[in-house]
Amino acid sequence: MSPIKLSLYGSSGDPEESYELDDAELEGKLRQTVDAHDDFSMGDALRQGLQHVADNGPMRPSVD
């Protein structure tokens, strides 16, 4: 499976930054979640994930 690629565009319309996420397990889980909901797109999932991090900061690993 190829990596998920995300490009951030500025107001000029040119890509400012590009990222690749090469995590097949995470990609598979994300695709399963999106596929399980007819009214939920990959764009919706990415938008919600980005919004969550912007609002709450990064997740911290749990210390057991």
QUIQUI-V263443 format. One line per field, one symbol per residue. psi: psi as a letter, one per 20 degrees, with the letter a starting at -180 (. if undefined). burial: + if it has 24 or more other C-alpha atoms within 12 Angstrom, else -. Layout:
psi = ???
burial = ???
This chain:
psi = pqqpppppqaiiiqphqqqpomnhgggggghggghiohkorhggggghggggghhiaqqpqqo.
burial = -----------------------------+-----------+----------------------
